[in-house]
């Protein structure tokens, strides 16, 4: 079973979002990294870029496929994870921690409440498995 921490919210497209001192930290779920298999490359956006929820923000490439990662909330990229440039496989080894992708300043922090809880996300992936 996938590791689904309950300290964050989830999307139907397998991103997680966690409030971290008024920034939203975003990554892909354990389920998503497992589906992708070995991540080989990550194309991150530029700091200062603004994204609307549901729009492509990051591309993750693996030995199986390339996957678009979507913004879970509206916001501006404040920070990208520099370690992914040298070692994108950290997404596989620690998708819920050191494998985070970006941190954004949300347009509205309440948007996080529109996303799924851990239990709702667990029910979603149970249907997909």
Buried (B, 14 or more C-beta within 10 A) or exposed (E): EBEBEEEBBBBEBBBBBBBEEEBBBBBBBBBBBBBBEEBBEBBBBEEEBBBEBBEEBBBBBBEEEEBEBBBBBBBEBBEBBEEBEEEBBBBBEBBBEBBBBBBBBBBEBEBBEEBBBBEEBBEBBEEEE
